[in-house]
Amino acid sequence: MLRRYKALLKKMKYRYAQHARVLKYVRRGLYPEAFAYYQRYVLEPLVSLSRMRYMLAYTDYGLVHISQHTPKESVEKLTYFARCPR
């Protein structure tokens, strides 16, 4: 079980290290691609790490039921990163 979580942590660290791809696509004006990379390389690692910290049994749920599985403070932080600017 611990090996699985170490592997997931390593994967999320790698993914977040790729967040420069988001900026690359924003600079190019390719916003749909930038959004896809943002979800994959920024938001998904944050969600996974939050789940690992607060709810180990549900690490593979992604954003599904995140508001019920993590503390309010964590949900507020994730909401900030998931919110689309107006």
HUNOR-V882359 format. One record per residue. N is the residue number from 0. RES is the residue in one letter. SS is DSSP state (@ for helix, = for strand, . for the rest). PHI is phi in whole degrees, -180 to 180 (* if undefined). NEAR is the number of other C-alpha atoms within 12 Angstrom. Layout:
n | res | ss | phi | near
N | RES | SS | PHI | NEAR
N | RES | SS | PHI | NEAR
This chain:
n | res | ss | phi | near
0 | M | . | * | 9
1 | L | @ | -62 | 10
2 | R | @ | -61 | 9
3 | R | @ | -62 | 15
4 | Y | @ | -72 | 22
5 | K | @ | -65 | 14
6 | A | @ | -65 | 15
7 | L | @ | -65 | 25
8 | L | @ | -62 | 25
9 | K | @ | -61 | 17
10 | K | @ | -63 | 21
11 | M | @ | -69 | 28
12 | K | @ | -62 | 21
13 | Y | @ | -62 | 18
14 | R | @ | -61 | 26
15 | Y | @ | -64 | 26
16 | A | @ | -62 | 18
17 | Q | . | -91 | 21
18 | H | . | -64 | 27
19 | A | @ | -63 | 19
20 | R | @ | -61 | 25
21 | V | @ | -60 | 28
22 | L | @ | -62 | 21
23 | K | @ | -59 | 18
24 | Y | @ | -74 | 19
25 | V | @ | -65 | 19
26 | R | @ | -60 | 13
27 | R | . | -82 | 13
28 | G | . | 79 | 13
29 | L | . | -97 | 16
30 | Y | @ | -69 | 17
31 | P | @ | -61 | 14
32 | E | @ | -66 | 20
33 | A | @ | -62 | 23
34 | F | @ | -63 | 25
35 | A | @ | -62 | 20
36 | Y | @ | -68 | 27
37 | Y | @ | -61 | 31
38 | Q | @ | -63 | 29
39 | R | @ | -76 | 29
40 | Y | @ | -104 | 29
41 | V | @ | -120 | 30
42 | L | @ | -69 | 30
43 | E | @ | -60 | 34
44 | P | @ | -62 | 33
45 | L | @ | -65 | 35
46 | V | @ | -65 | 41
47 | S | @ | -62 | 40
48 | L | @ | -66 | 34
49 | S | @ | -64 | 33
50 | R | @ | -66 | 34
51 | M | @ | -64 | 28
52 | R | @ | -75 | 19
53 | Y | @ | -109 | 22
54 | M | . | -149 | 24
55 | L | @ | -58 | 21
56 | A | @ | -69 | 16
57 | Y | @ | -124 | 23
58 | T | @ | -67 | 29
59 | D | @ | -96 | 22
60 | Y | @ | -84 | 21
61 | G | . | 63 | 25
62 | L | . | -84 | 26
63 | V | . | -63 | 17
64 | H | . | 61 | 17
65 | I | @ | -61 | 31
66 | S | @ | -67 | 23
67 | Q | @ | -94 | 17
68 | H | @ | -97 | 26
69 | T | . | -129 | 29
70 | P | . | -63 | 18
71 | K | @ | -55 | 15
72 | E | @ | -62 | 16
73 | S | @ | -67 | 24
74 | V | @ | -63 | 25
75 | E | @ | -62 | 17
76 | K | @ | -66 | 19
77 | L | @ | -65 | 28
78 | T | @ | -61 | 19
79 | Y | @ | -58 | 14
80 | F | @ | -78 | 21
81 | A | @ | -91 | 20
82 | R | . | -71 | 15
83 | C | . | -90 | 10
84 | P | . | -67 | 7
85 | R | . | -94 | 3
